[in-house]
């Protein structure tokens, strides 16, 4: 059971996409996560890969973009929900590549990657832990990683830029612990130090490395700066097509 947010020392996990896109997706609520909560410590950042069916005719991001340009609105991509990193990442790829595609939201992540593997939808973004089951079954292939550099866990997979896509495409999600505004500074510093110590332990680092989770040494101020930058990006993407969950 998550801790009670009313308790002055309670903390909660906060996903960057959920926190920074909420004001745009739920306009009527007027809720902004980091006006109610303050960041305490960053846990990790997750990169996303572009996944297609193992037998897809596309061999690169250049192939995917060329297909989308040839048939505007016909190339489909799946995600795990409206406003998710997979959805907004697809919107960002559209905007940066000058193409139009069809978004197909799924309720279940497992259903999403099964559908990509069968060719029901053309492609999707996916993290290593979310897509590895279908990938290890030989149903998926990764065209690229939407990050500035290749992953050590999948060194053969090129970056989006290396694979013929837009150089600036960086699709990721980071997870932080937050607490109600007004948490005593000494308490926040103690939680931050304890979590940082735990994240540095060898077994934790090994588990994170398995999934390409990148640990982050951001200060609370840096978390706020990173969240603000991601919020600006998501705000532009949401407004571009008037995406809403109201």
N, C-alpha and C positions, 0 to 999 in steps of 0.2 A: 504494500500500500504506500503511495507516495506521501511524503511528509506534508503536514498542513501548512499551506502557504501563509497562514495568518501568524504562525509562530515566528518570532523574530530571528531564530537561527535556522529556519527551514530552508532547504535548497531543493531545486528541481533541475532536471535536465531540460535543455532548450535546444531545439534543432534550428539551425540558421534559416532554413527556408520557411519553417513554420512561423518563426518570430518576425522575420523581415518582410514577408509577403502578406501577413494578416491584414494590415491596414488597407491594402489595395483590394484584396479578395473579399473582405467583409467591410465594405465602406460604411454601412449603416451602423456598425457597432462602435466605431470611433476608438478602437482599442489598439494601443501600441505597446508591445511587450516590454521594451526597455524603458518605458515611462513608469511602469508598474514594478518591474523587477530590475535588479542590477546584476551585472555579470560578476561571478566570483572566480571561476577558473575555467580555462578551455580544456576539453578532454581530447578531441581528435578531429581531424578533417578527413573526409572520404572523397576520393576522386571517382569519376564515373567514366565508363567505357561505352563506346558505340557498339552494340551487339546486333548481329544479323543471323539469319539461319545459316547453318553450316554449309548448305548447298546453294547459298545465294550467289547470283552471278556478279554481284559487286565485290570487287577486290580491294577497293580503296574508298576514302571519303570523296575523292574526285568522281568516282563512279556514282556514288549516292547522290551527290549534288547535281551531276549531269542528268540523272534520271528525273530528279525533281524539277529541273528546269525544262525538261522535254515534255513533261505532263503536269502542269501546275495543278495543285490540289489533289493529285491522285496518289502520290507516294504517302504511305501511312506510317506513322510512328506511334508506339504505345507508351503509356506511362502508368504509374501507380496512383493516379488521381489528378484531378484538376488543381493546378497550383503547385504540384510536386516538383522537385528538382528535374525529374525526367520530362515533365511537361514544359516548364519554363526554359530548360536547356534546349528543347526542340524549338521553342519560339526564338531563342537567341540564335540558334543555327540558321533558322529561316531569315532572320533580320540581317545577319552578317553575310549570308550567301546570296541574298536577293531571290529567295525561292519561296514557294507556298506549298505547304504539305497538309496532310489531314491528321489531326490528333485523335487518338483512340484511348480514352481512359479505362483502366481496369480496376476492379475492386480488390483483387488478390494479386500479389506480386508473382506467385507461382503460376497463375494463369497467364499473366503477361508474358513471361519468358517462354512458356510452353507455346503460346501463340506466335511469338517471334520465331521460335525453332521450327514450327510447322509452316511458316510463311503466311499465316493469317494476317499479320501485320508485317510491314517491311523491315522495321528496325526499332530499337529503343535504346535509351541509356540504361546502364545498370552498374551497380558496384560489384566487386568480387563476391562478397557474401550473399548478395541477393540473387545473383545469376549463376553462381558456380555449380549448382546442382544440375541445371540443364546444360551448362557448358561442359561439365565433366562427363555427361551422358553422350557427348558428341553431337548435340543438336544445335549448338550456338558457335559462332565464330566472332571474334572481336576485330573490328576494322581499325579502331584507334582508341587512344585514351585522350579524353578532353582535358588535358593538363599541359603545363609548360614543358614537362620532361617525361620520359618513359618510366614505367613502374619497374622496380627491381624484381617484383614477383612475376611479371610478364614482360621480360625484356625484348621479346620478339614483336610485341605490339607497338606500332609507331604512334607518335602523337598525332592529333588531328592535323596540325600544320604539315608534318612530314608525309601524311597520307593524302595531301591535296585539298585539305579543308582550310577554313579561315584561321589565321595564325593566333588570333586573340581569344579563341574559344576556350574557356576554362570553366567546366561545370563540376561543382563540388558542393558538399554540404559539411558544415562543421557543427559540433555538438559542444555545448558549454553547460556549466552549472550556474544557475541564477538563484537569487534570494530576493525577498521583498525589499524595496527601497528603504534605506535607513538602517540596514544591518550594521552593527558596530564595526568599525574599521579593524579592530583587533580580532574579532571573530572571523571576518572575511579573510584576513591575512593568515589566520591559523588554518582555515579550511583550504585555502589556496596552497599553502606549504605542504599540508598533509596529502592532498591529492597529487601534487607534483612529485612528491616522494614515492607515492604508490605507482604512478605512471613510469617512474624510472626503474622499477624492479624488473629483473631479467625476464621473468615468466610473463609479466604483463606486456612488455615490449615484444616478446616472441609471438604472443597471441595477436597483438595489433599488426605486426609485420605480416602475418598470414593473410590478413584481409586488406592490406595496404592502407591501414589506418595510420595517418601521420599525426604524431603527438605534437602539441603546440605549446610554446612557452610564452604565449601572449599575456601581457598584463591586463587587468580589467579595462584600462583605458584603451588598449589596443583592440580588445574584443569589441568595444563600442565602435571604434573606427572601422573595423572590418565589417561589423553588422550594418553600419550606416552605408558603406560602399555597396554591399550586397543589396541593401534595401533600395538604393537608387537604381540599380540594374533591374531588380524585379519590378519596381514601380513602372519603369519604362516599358518593360515587356507586357505587364498586365494591362496598362493603358493602351498599348498598341492595338490590341484586339478586344478591349473592354471585357476582359475576363473577370468573372464574378462568381462568388459562392453565396451571395445574399439570397 
